[in-house]
Amino acid sequence: MARTYAPITAEIVAELRAIVGDKYVIFGDDERLEPFSHDEVADPAYATMPECVVRPETAEQIAAVMKLANARGFAVTPRGAGSGLSGGAVPAFKGVVLATDRLNRVIDYDRDNMTITLEPGVVTNEVNGIVAKDGLFYAGYPMSMETCYIGGNVAENAGGGKAVKYGVTGRYVIGLEVVTPQGEILNLGGKLLKDVAGYNLISLMTGSEGTLGIFTKITLRLMPLPRAAVDLLALFPTTTEAIAAVPKLMMVGGVIPTAIEFMDKTSVKAACAYLNESIPYEKAGAMLLITCDGASEQQVETEYEAIGELCLKHGAFEVYVADNATTSERIWRIRRNIPEAFKVQSPKQSVEDIVVPSASIPRMVEGIEAIMAKYDVSIPCYGHAGDGNLHATPVANPKWSDAEWKAKLKEILAEIYVLTRALGGSISGEHGIGHKRRAVMERYYDPVFLEAMRAIKKALDPNLVLNPGKIFDVG
Ligand SMILES: Cc1cc2nc3c(=O)[nH]c(=O)nc-3n(C[C@H](O)[C@H](O)[C@H](O)COP(=O)(O)OP(=O)(O)OC[C@H]3O[C@@H](n4cnc5c(N)ncnc54)[C@H](O)[C@@H]3O)c2cc1C
């Protein structure tokens, strides 16, 4: 059932201006509102224009905006950098977009406790720039680290290239200040590495996609910066051989690879063309990009040699070693830019984010190849194979009309999701459900799970004003 929200009137705009300042409210100016109508989802069908954008500077201002939203009945959608891939920051019910770009200060960097406390609008990549000089690093960052904000990462519980060894964002969030949907300021955790007093609300908030609260301060745990790191680029004749090697690499005696990224030929080719780069992909059907890091060069050498040999034993015809920062960055830049490369090729594509238990990933790829043959469609794949997380990306067959593409995409995605769930997987490993996969969530997940989430949402946001239309239907 579609909900209705109060339209943003001149009176509400005046009240918002009184809270955040005239300069920081955008209203009645479509050109300036348009960038807040979408995130990085390629299909323009998921875009919705906000009626108004506010750019607060403090938690108190955000709390006042939320109190006003409850009093007047308008919707508020929090936004980070807008790099999301599930439409989470899109104002599905119009209303107000609350941009967090002005909350961009580093509040506290505590070397002794190995923590850093930030406002949500800090660009994720900046964290490592600050702490590296002290031999520390933040390991939870996603591939979009040069653009995304730490607040958006916490809201999505973003994962990244190093998740095989270091885990995802949530492992590092130990403190949060949150403005609740009703406009209270809630403090959770702090600098503690252990704390079992009460429910673990930090875990509940992390990954809540801006539907349960707006983060205004985030305390992250830091790790010792590895002293040595090496990347391997293993070239395989086919996708099947490359992906079949992944579970084997997880079992090299005593070694946890830092990253195992998978890229098929179509993905590498698209990113190389987009960046005007070249790596030797012509003969390879697919590649694995594997990172090893550790306390010494000797340790890393032993590890990468073992992993390289295993790749050769399991079908790789070439393994390149990138043991300096420039070469490593060249390869990782190609991997990081694959989504953008597909996006500029055509909006008629859908970046998916399925995740299966890592040993099932060869069966997932086999299934996707069968779906490609059945529909005569290209579904290039890349992703964090070591975590079982694949960005399968159906791309429209150029022979299809728009209507055919829409109808076929539905069927293709249904087949991908059914297979994913049958293998014990989930439809999103890191990008979130957002607006884009809300209907699918309802179809493939247990009603008891959905009902528990609805109960939590209604308890914290009884007027349903915070980021409505996301993850599930509140009813
Ligand atoms: C090229 C590219 C590569 C990517 N690679 C990865 C990857 O490796 N791993 C990965 O996980 N994702 C990846 N993403 C997706 C995206 O970058 C992440 O989801 C990121 O965490 C979004 O951050 P953002 O600041 O852009 O958030 P937005 O897109 O602005 O918002 C995302 C969600 O967070 C909510 N939100 C934002 N700020 C707050 C806040 N302060 N409080 C509460 N809620 C908030 C929004 O309401 C929305 O639901 C990639 C995207 C691109 C374009």
The ligand as an SDF file (V2000), in Angstrom:
LIG
                    3D

 53 58  0  0  0  0  0  0  0  0999 V2000
   32.7380    2.1800   -8.8020 C   0  0  0  0  0  0  0  0  0  0  0  0
   32.0410    1.6940   -7.5690 C   0  0  0  0  0  0  0  0  0  0  0  0
   32.6370    0.6990   -6.8100 C   0  0  0  0  0  0  0  0  0  0  0  0
   32.0050    0.2340   -5.6530 C   0  0  0  0  0  0  0  0  0  0  0  0
   32.6240   -0.7360   -4.9170 N   0  0  0  0  0  0  0  0  0  0  0  0
   32.0450   -1.1790   -3.7780 C   0  0  0  0  0  0  0  0  0  0  0  0
   32.6810   -2.1950   -2.9830 C   0  0  0  0  0  0  0  0  0  0  0  0
   33.7630   -2.6700   -3.2730 O   0  0  0  0  0  0  0  0  0  0  0  0
   32.0440   -2.6020   -1.8740 N   0  0  0  0  0  0  0  0  0  0  0  0
   30.8510   -2.0730   -1.4770 C   0  0  0  0  0  0  0  0  0  0  0  0
   30.3290   -2.4770   -0.4350 O   0  0  0  0  0  0  0  0  0  0  0  0
   30.2270   -1.1270   -2.2230 N   0  0  0  0  0  0  0  0  0  0  0  0
   30.7910   -0.6600   -3.3370 C   0  0  0  0  0  0  0  0  0  0  0  0
   30.1660    0.3170   -4.0820 N   0  0  0  0  0  0  0  0  0  0  0  0
   28.8660    0.8590   -3.6410 C   0  0  0  0  0  0  0  0  0  0  0  0
   28.9670    2.1320   -2.7480 C   0  0  0  0  0  0  0  0  0  0  0  0
   30.1380    2.8630   -3.0050 O   0  0  0  0  0  0  0  0  0  0  0  0
   28.8850    1.7610   -1.2740 C   0  0  0  0  0  0  0  0  0  0  0  0
   27.6090    1.2160   -0.9900 O   0  0  0  0  0  0  0  0  0  0  0  0
   29.1290    2.9240   -0.3070 C   0  0  0  0  0  0  0  0  0  0  0  0
   29.1600    2.4220    0.9990 O   0  0  0  0  0  0  0  0  0  0  0  0
   28.0730    4.0230   -0.4110 C   0  0  0  0  0  0  0  0  0  0  0  0
   28.5610    5.1670    0.2830 O   0  0  0  0  0  0  0  0  0  0  0  0
   28.0010    6.6210   -0.0720 P   0  0  0  0  0  0  0  0  0  0  0  0
   28.6220    7.5740    0.8640 O   0  0  0  0  0  0  0  0  0  0  0  0
   28.1670    6.9030   -1.4990 O   0  0  0  0  0  0  0  0  0  0  0  0
   26.4760    6.4300    0.3080 O   0  0  0  0  0  0  0  0  0  0  0  0
   25.0900    6.8050   -0.4950 P   0  0  0  0  0  0  0  0  0  0  0  0
   25.1010    6.1330   -1.8120 O   0  0  0  0  0  0  0  0  0  0  0  0
   24.9790    8.2800   -0.4820 O   0  0  0  0  0  0  0  0  0  0  0  0
   24.0690    6.1770    0.4740 O   0  0  0  0  0  0  0  0  0  0  0  0
   24.0090    4.7860    0.6720 C   0  0  0  0  0  0  0  0  0  0  0  0
   23.0250    4.4730    1.8160 C   0  0  0  0  0  0  0  0  0  0  0  0
   23.5420    4.9670    3.0290 O   0  0  0  0  0  0  0  0  0  0  0  0
   22.5930    5.8160    3.6720 C   0  0  0  0  0  0  0  0  0  0  0  0
   23.3920    6.8340    4.3740 N   0  0  0  0  0  0  0  0  0  0  0  0
   24.3630    7.6210    3.8680 C   0  0  0  0  0  0  0  0  0  0  0  0
   24.9110    8.3740    4.8330 N   0  0  0  0  0  0  0  0  0  0  0  0
   24.2810    8.0380    5.9910 C   0  0  0  0  0  0  0  0  0  0  0  0
   24.4020    8.4600    7.3490 C   0  0  0  0  0  0  0  0  0  0  0  0
   25.2840    9.3920    7.7420 N   0  0  0  0  0  0  0  0  0  0  0  0
   23.5850    7.8880    8.2740 N   0  0  0  0  0  0  0  0  0  0  0  0
   22.6880    6.9450    7.9190 C   0  0  0  0  0  0  0  0  0  0  0  0
   22.5290    6.5280    6.6480 N   0  0  0  0  0  0  0  0  0  0  0  0
   23.3200    7.0570    5.7030 C   0  0  0  0  0  0  0  0  0  0  0  0
   21.7060    6.3200    2.5510 C   0  0  0  0  0  0  0  0  0  0  0  0
   20.4200    6.6670    3.0400 O   0  0  0  0  0  0  0  0  0  0  0  0
   21.6650    5.1150    1.6420 C   0  0  0  0  0  0  0  0  0  0  0  0
   20.6770    4.2090    2.0800 O   0  0  0  0  0  0  0  0  0  0  0  0
   30.7560    0.7870   -5.2600 C   0  0  0  0  0  0  0  0  0  0  0  0
   30.1720    1.7900   -6.0220 C   0  0  0  0  0  0  0  0  0  0  0  0
   30.7940    2.2350   -7.1670 C   0  0  0  0  0  0  0  0  0  0  0  0
   30.1340    3.3270   -7.9580 C   0  0  0  0  0  0  0  0  0  0  0  0
  1  2  1  0
  2  3  1  0
  2 52  2  0
  3  4  2  0
  4  5  1  0
  4 50  1  0
  5  6  2  0
  6  7  1  0
  6 13  1  0
  7  8  2  0
  7  9  1  0
  9 10  1  0
 10 11  2  0
 10 12  1  0
 12 13  2  0
 13 14  1  0
 14 15  1  0
 14 50  1  0
 15 16  1  0
 16 17  1  0
 16 18  1  0
 18 19  1  0
 18 20  1  0
 20 21  1  0
 20 22  1  0
 22 23  1  0
 23 24  1  0
 24 25  2  0
 24 26  1  0
 24 27  1  0
 27 28  1  0
 28 29  2  0
 28 30  1  0
 28 31  1  0
 31 32  1  0
 32 33  1  0
 33 34  1  0
 33 48  1  0
 34 35  1  0
 35 36  1  0
 35 46  1  0
 36 37  1  0
 36 45  1  0
 37 38  2  0
 38 39  1  0
 39 40  1  0
 39 45  2  0
 40 41  1  0
 40 42  2  0
 42 43  1  0
 43 44  2  0
 44 45  1  0
 46 47  1  0
 46 48  1  0
 48 49  1  0
 50 51  2  0
 51 52  1  0
 52 53  1  0
M  END
$$$$
